[in-house]
Amino acid sequence: MLLAAGLVFCLVTSAFAHGGIYTYEINGVQYQGNPHHLDTSNTTREAQISSIQRSWWYEPIYNFSSPNMTCNFDGHPASIHPHGSITAGQNISVTWNARKFDPDWSKLSQGIYSIPFWPHYYGPLLAYLARCPGSSCDGWNGQGAVWFKIAQAGVNTSAPWKKTKNAVTGATEIYPQWYQETLNGGWNVTIPESLKSGSYLIRHEAIVFDGVEGPVEAFPNCAQLVVSGNGRSLPASEQLVAFPGAYTGKGEFFCLFMAR
């Protein structure tokens, strides 16, 4: 927390809209996400949609000690799900969205829902990988100290700071722009070129500082990948973290103090 004399800015965004990752793209191939609401007949929690993504619910996670921090509310081990193929060194692009898509995936592929909407602006984006214990990630829950971070995006230091007037106090508040504010274009993450081939879960996460009196929100999503290539590297044990466990306790209340 950065303290500055005279200026207090509590992060405020629209708290009415939630969401998650609706699409993945690898080497020009687009994969449908697996939000739970697309399967209206679901009675067993696991959506019956063929997707590389573990099923999830659109509400944020507030308790950072919850097992839902691993792969979201419905991100339990998939029985049989495909894996996205990617070569180490290639990019995987994801798009967060708060729109409730029609269950007809063909409409999305036709571009009817091609414009995403993400109302959350403040907080970091993170991407982690976990190597699955076998040739497939099916049936594996991703729990324990198995995750290593491969990408992050925080404040966009090249963007100009913004000014706004506090509706209550009338004071001018100055704050930076986060990369999360530009999510309508998606986020590209590069799989490390030196990574050893195998099956991996990739865990994208948006952390949102949302509201004056609201706790921090987490929006994790997991997908199954098969990584190919000539790499031989794996992270050391001290570089691995667990979800839950990487963050302690519940989401804290955040109020940023900024000046320029």
C-alpha positions in Angstrom: 0.0 0.0 0.0 1.4 3.4 -1.0 0.7 6.2 1.3 0.6 9.8 0.2 -0.4 12.9 2.1 -3.8 14.3 1.4 -5.2 11.9 -1.2 -7.2 8.8 -0.4 -8.7 6.8 -3.3 -10.8 3.7 -2.6 -11.2 1.5 -5.6 -14.7 1.6 -6.9 -16.1 -0.4 -9.9 -19.4 -1.9 -11.0 -20.0 -4.8 -8.6 -23.2 -6.0 -10.4 -21.4 -8.0 -13.1 -19.2 -11.1 -12.7 -17.9 -13.6 -15.1 -14.9 -15.5 -16.2 -13.0 -16.9 -19.3 -15.3 -17.8 -22.2 -12.8 -18.5 -24.9 -9.3 -19.8 -25.3 -7.2 -19.5 -28.5 -4.1 -21.5 -29.4 -2.3 -21.1 -32.7 -5.5 -19.8 -34.4 -7.8 -22.5 -32.9 -10.5 -21.2 -30.7 -11.8 -23.3 -27.8 -15.2 -22.8 -26.2 -15.1 -22.2 -22.4 -17.2 -24.2 -20.0 -19.3 -21.9 -17.8 -21.7 -23.9 -15.7 -24.8 -22.0 -16.9 -24.4 -23.2 -20.5 -25.7 -26.7 -19.4 -29.2 -26.1 -18.2 -29.8 -29.8 -17.6 -26.9 -30.1 -15.3 -27.7 -32.0 -12.1 -24.2 -33.5 -11.3 -22.2 -30.2 -11.1 -20.0 -31.2 -14.0 -21.3 -29.6 -17.2 -21.6 -32.0 -20.1 -19.7 -29.8 -22.6 -16.7 -30.9 -24.4 -14.2 -28.3 -23.5 -10.6 -28.0 -22.5 -11.7 -25.8 -19.6 -12.8 -27.1 -16.2 -16.4 -26.1 -15.5 -16.9 -22.9 -13.4 -19.5 -20.6 -11.9 -19.5 -16.8 -12.6 -19.6 -15.6 -9.0 -16.3 -14.4 -7.5 -14.4 -16.1 -4.7 -14.0 -14.0 -1.6 -12.5 -16.6 0.7 -8.9 -17.1 -0.4 -8.6 -20.2 1.9 -11.5 -21.9 0.1 -10.7 -25.1 -2.0 -12.6 -23.2 -4.8 -9.4 -21.2 -5.2 -7.9 -24.1 -7.1 -10.0 -24.0 -10.2 -13.2 -22.2 -9.3 -16.5 -23.4 -7.8 -17.1 -26.2 -10.3 -13.4 -26.8 -11.3 -13.3 -30.3 -9.8 -11.5 -33.0 -11.7 -13.1 -33.6 -15.1 -13.8 -37.3 -15.9 -13.2 -37.0 -19.7 -12.2 -33.7 -21.2 -10.1 -32.8 -24.2 -6.7 -31.1 -23.9 -5.6 -28.1 -26.0 -2.4 -28.8 -27.9 0.3 -26.1 -27.7 4.0 -26.0 -28.4 6.3 -24.5 -25.7 7.0 -21.0 -26.8 3.6 -20.4 -28.3 0.9 -18.1 -26.9 -2.4 -19.0 -25.4 -4.9 -16.1 -25.6 -7.9 -15.9 -23.2 -10.9 -13.6 -23.1 -12.7 -12.8 -19.9 -16.4 -11.9 -20.2 -19.3 -11.0 -18.1 -22.0 -11.6 -20.7 -24.3 -14.6 -20.3 -23.9 -16.3 -23.7 -26.6 -18.2 -25.3 -26.1 -22.0 -24.9 -25.9 -22.3 -28.6 -22.1 -22.2 -29.2 -22.7 -21.8 -32.9 -23.9 -18.2 -32.3 -20.6 -17.4 -30.7 -18.6 -18.9 -33.5 -20.7 -16.8 -35.9 -19.6 -13.7 -34.2 -23.0 -12.9 -32.6 -21.4 -12.6 -29.2 -18.0 -11.6 -30.5 -17.7 -8.4 -28.4 -16.7 -9.3 -24.8 -17.6 -7.2 -21.8 -15.5 -7.1 -18.6 -16.6 -4.4 -16.1 -13.7 -4.9 -13.6 -10.7 -2.6 -14.0 -8.6 -2.7 -10.9 -6.2 -5.6 -9.9 -3.6 -7.9 -11.3 -3.9 -10.7 -13.9 -1.9 -13.9 -13.2 -1.2 -17.2 -15.0 0.0 -20.4 -13.4 0.8 -23.9 -14.7 0.7 -27.3 -12.9 2.2 -30.4 -14.3 -0.3 -33.3 -14.3 0.9 -36.5 -12.8 0.1 -38.7 -15.8 -0.3 -38.5 -19.5 -3.7 -36.8 -19.0 -5.1 -34.2 -16.5 -8.4 -36.0 -16.4 -9.4 -36.9 -12.8 -6.6 -34.7 -11.2 -7.7 -32.0 -8.8 -4.6 -29.7 -9.0 -4.4 -29.3 -5.2 -1.2 -29.1 -3.2 2.0 -27.2 -3.9 2.1 -27.9 -7.7 1.6 -24.5 -9.3 4.2 -22.1 -10.7 3.6 -18.7 -12.1 4.4 -18.0 -15.8 2.9 -14.6 -16.3 1.5 -11.5 -14.6 0.1 -8.1 -15.6 -0.4 -5.4 -13.1 -0.4 -1.6 -13.5 0.2 -0.4 -17.0 3.1 2.0 -16.3 3.1 3.3 -19.9 -0.5 4.5 -19.7 -1.3 8.0 -18.3 -2.7 8.3 -14.9 -6.4 9.1 -14.6 -8.2 11.8 -12.7 -11.7 11.8 -11.2 -13.6 13.8 -8.7 -14.9 12.2 -5.6 -18.7 12.5 -5.6 -18.8 12.8 -1.8 -15.8 14.9 -0.9 -15.3 16.7 -4.2 -11.6 16.0 -4.0 -9.6 15.1 -7.1 -8.3 11.6 -7.0 -5.5 10.2 -9.2 -5.0 6.6 -10.0 -3.1 4.4 -12.5 -4.5 2.2 -15.2 -4.3 -1.6 -14.8 -3.9 -4.0 -17.7 -7.2 -5.5 -16.5 -9.0 -2.4 -17.8 -8.0 -3.4 -21.4 -9.3 -7.0 -21.2 -11.7 -6.5 -24.0 -8.9 -7.4 -26.3 -8.0 -10.6 -24.3 -4.7 -11.5 -22.7 -1.8 -13.4 -24.3 0.4 -15.7 -22.2 3.5 -17.4 -23.5 4.2 -21.0 -22.5 7.9 -21.0 -21.5 10.0 -22.3 -24.4 12.2 -24.3 -22.1 9.2 -26.1 -20.4 9.3 -29.9 -20.4 6.6 -31.5 -22.6 3.7 -33.1 -20.9 0.1 -32.5 -19.7 -0.6 -29.4 -17.7 -3.4 -27.5 -16.1 -3.2 -23.7 -16.8 -4.8 -21.5 -14.2 -5.6 -17.9 -15.2 -6.7 -15.6 -12.5 -8.1 -12.1 -12.3 -7.9 -10.4 -8.9 -10.4 -7.6 -8.6 -10.3 -4.7 -6.1 -14.0 -4.1 -6.3 -16.0 -1.6 -4.3 -15.4 0.7 -1.3 -16.8 -1.7 1.2 -16.3 -5.0 -0.6 -13.5 -7.6 -0.2 -11.1 -8.5 -2.9 -12.5 -10.9 -5.5 -10.8 -13.8 -7.3 -11.8 -15.1 -10.7 -9.8 -18.3 -11.4 -10.3 -20.5 -14.4 -8.4 -23.7 -15.3 -7.9 -25.5 -18.6 -6.2 -28.7 -19.7 -3.2 -28.5 -22.1 -0.8 -30.9 -23.7 2.6 -29.1 -24.2 5.0 -30.3 -26.8 8.5 -29.2 -27.6 12.2 -29.9 -26.8 12.3 -28.2 -23.5 13.6 -30.1 -20.4 12.9 -27.6 -17.6 10.7 -27.9 -14.6 10.4 -25.5 -11.7 12.2 -26.1 -8.4 10.1 -27.1 -5.5 10.6 -23.8 -3.8 9.0 -22.1 -6.8 5.7 -24.1 -6.4 2.6 -22.8 -4.6 -0.7 -24.2 -3.6 -4.3 -23.0 -4.3 -5.6 -22.5 -1.7 -2.5 -21.5 0.2 -0.6 -19.0 -2.0 -2.7 -16.2 -0.5 -3.5 -16.2 3.2 -7.0 -15.7 4.7 -9.9 -14.0 3.1 -9.8 -11.2 0.6 -8.8 -8.1 2.5 -10.4 -4.7 2.2 -8.4 -2.5 0.0 -8.1 1.3 -0.1 -5.2 2.7 -2.2 -3.5 5.9 -1.3 -2.1 7.5 -4.4 -0.6 10.8 -5.5 1.4 12.0 -8.4 
